[in-house]
């Protein structure tokens, strides 16, 4: 997963920059191109995440479509790689959007660390909330609770 992110990260940045230039050329809103690339990355990651539960349900022994364990493993690994590819398009673009936001607000780039801190705290709070939801409702809540929040 990390290797795929390292390989696709620069490509994601280049795609986002090209989308931003194209959006600017067609008088779209500022950061529209970056936002589009980030939305696509989040969408791909979310779909891959949700499909893990579909594969688990379809390949279950009691399912009428049960599949061999090796097939289920290949499907899960493929979905994990798709999830990693989606994330690879999110993080470089997210960093660029954060820096552009700071520039738009007239803040120095040195404030970037503070913005990242707020993101990390938000992630921690969300993880605790989702953890409590899992404790109360079980893992069935994951596709509906964590994917939209993550």
C-alpha positions as CSV (number, residue, x, y, z in Angstrom):
1,X,0.0,0.0,0.0
2,X,2.8,2.4,0.9
3,X,4.7,1.6,-2.3
4,X,1.6,2.2,-4.4
5,X,1.1,5.5,-2.7
6,X,4.7,6.5,-3.3
7,X,4.4,5.6,-6.9
8,X,1.1,7.3,-7.6
9,X,1.5,10.3,-5.4
10,X,3.5,12.3,-7.9
11,X,1.1,11.3,-10.6
12,X,-1.8,12.5,-8.5
13,X,-0.1,15.9,-8.0
14,X,0.5,16.2,-11.7
15,X,-3.1,15.3,-12.5
16,X,-4.4,17.8,-10.0
17,X,-2.2,20.5,-11.3
18,X,-3.3,19.8,-14.9
19,X,-7.0,19.8,-13.8
20,X,-6.4,23.1,-11.9
21,X,-4.9,24.7,-15.0
22,X,-7.7,23.4,-17.2
23,X,-10.3,24.7,-14.7
24,X,-8.7,28.1,-14.6
25,X,-8.7,28.2,-18.4
26,X,-12.4,27.5,-18.5
27,X,-13.1,30.1,-15.7
28,X,-14.1,27.5,-13.1
29,X,-14.0,28.3,-9.4
30,X,-10.6,28.5,-7.8
31,X,-9.3,25.1,-6.7
32,X,-12.0,23.4,-8.7
33,X,-9.5,21.0,-10.4
34,X,-7.8,20.0,-7.2
35,X,-11.2,19.5,-5.6
36,X,-12.3,17.3,-8.4
37,X,-9.2,15.1,-8.2
38,X,-9.5,14.8,-4.5
39,X,-13.2,13.9,-4.7
40,X,-12.5,11.2,-7.2
41,X,-9.8,9.8,-5.0
42,X,-12.1,9.8,-1.9
43,X,-14.8,8.2,-4.0
44,X,-12.6,5.4,-5.3
45,X,-11.3,4.7,-1.8
46,X,-14.8,4.7,-0.3
47,X,-16.2,2.3,-2.9
48,X,-13.2,-0.1,-2.5
49,X,-13.7,0.0,1.3
50,X,-17.4,-0.8,1.1
51,X,-16.8,-3.5,-1.5
52,X,-14.8,-5.4,1.1
53,X,-18.0,-6.2,3.0
54,X,-19.7,-7.2,-0.2
55,X,-16.9,-9.7,-1.0
56,X,-17.1,-11.0,2.5
57,X,-20.8,-11.6,2.2
58,X,-20.7,-13.1,-1.3
59,X,-17.8,-15.4,-0.5
60,X,-19.2,-16.5,2.9
61,X,-19.6,-20.3,3.2
62,X,-23.3,-20.0,3.8
63,X,-23.8,-17.7,0.7
64,X,-25.3,-19.3,-2.4
65,X,-22.4,-17.7,-4.4
66,X,-19.7,-19.0,-2.1
67,X,-16.2,-18.8,-3.6
68,X,-12.9,-20.5,-2.7
69,X,-10.9,-18.8,0.0
70,X,-8.1,-18.0,-2.5
71,X,-10.6,-16.1,-4.7
72,X,-11.8,-14.1,-1.7
73,X,-8.2,-13.3,-0.8
74,X,-7.4,-12.1,-4.3
75,X,-10.5,-9.9,-4.3
76,X,-9.6,-8.4,-0.9
77,X,-6.0,-7.7,-2.0
78,X,-7.3,-6.1,-5.2
79,X,-9.7,-3.9,-3.3
80,X,-7.0,-3.0,-0.9
81,X,-4.8,-1.9,-3.8
82,X,-7.7,0.1,-5.2
83,X,-8.2,1.8,-1.8
84,X,-4.5,2.6,-1.7
85,X,-4.7,4.1,-5.2
86,X,-7.6,6.3,-4.2
87,X,-5.7,7.5,-1.1
88,X,-2.6,8.2,-3.2
89,X,-4.7,10.7,-5.1
90,X,-6.0,12.3,-1.9
91,X,-3.0,13.1,0.2
92,X,-0.8,15.2,-2.2
93,X,-3.9,17.1,-3.3
94,X,-5.0,17.7,0.2
95,X,-1.6,19.1,1.1
96,X,-1.8,21.4,-1.9
97,X,-5.3,22.6,-1.0
98,X,-4.2,23.3,2.6
99,X,-1.3,25.4,1.4
100,X,-3.4,27.2,-1.1
101,X,-6.0,27.9,1.6
102,X,-3.4,29.4,3.9
103,X,-2.1,31.5,1.0
104,X,-5.7,32.7,0.2
105,X,-6.2,33.7,3.9
106,X,-2.9,35.6,4.0
107,X,-1.3,33.2,6.4
108,X,2.4,32.2,6.1
109,X,3.2,28.6,5.1
110,X,4.6,28.1,8.6
111,X,0.9,27.7,9.7
112,X,0.7,24.5,7.8
113,X,1.7,22.4,10.8
114,X,-1.2,23.9,12.9
115,X,-3.7,23.1,10.2
116,X,-2.4,19.5,10.1
117,X,-2.7,19.3,13.9
118,X,-6.4,20.3,13.6
119,X,-6.8,17.5,11.0
120,X,-5.1,15.0,13.3
121,X,-7.2,15.9,16.3
122,X,-10.4,15.6,14.1
123,X,-9.3,12.2,13.0
124,X,-8.7,11.1,16.6
125,X,-12.1,12.3,17.7
126,X,-13.8,10.6,14.8
127,X,-11.9,7.3,15.5
128,X,-13.0,7.3,19.1
129,X,-16.6,8.0,18.1
130,X,-16.6,5.2,15.5
131,X,-14.9,2.9,18.0
132,X,-17.8,3.4,20.4
133,X,-20.3,2.9,17.6
134,X,-18.5,-0.4,16.7
135,X,-18.6,-1.5,20.4
136,X,-22.4,-0.7,20.5
137,X,-23.5,-1.9,17.1
138,X,-20.8,-4.3,15.8
139,X,-18.6,-4.2,12.7
140,X,-21.7,-4.0,10.5
141,X,-21.7,-0.2,11.1
142,X,-18.3,0.3,9.4
143,X,-19.4,0.9,5.8
144,X,-22.1,3.3,7.0
145,X,-20.3,5.0,9.8
146,X,-16.6,5.2,9.0
147,X,-16.4,5.4,5.3
148,X,-18.4,8.7,5.0
149,X,-16.5,10.2,8.0
150,X,-13.0,9.0,7.1
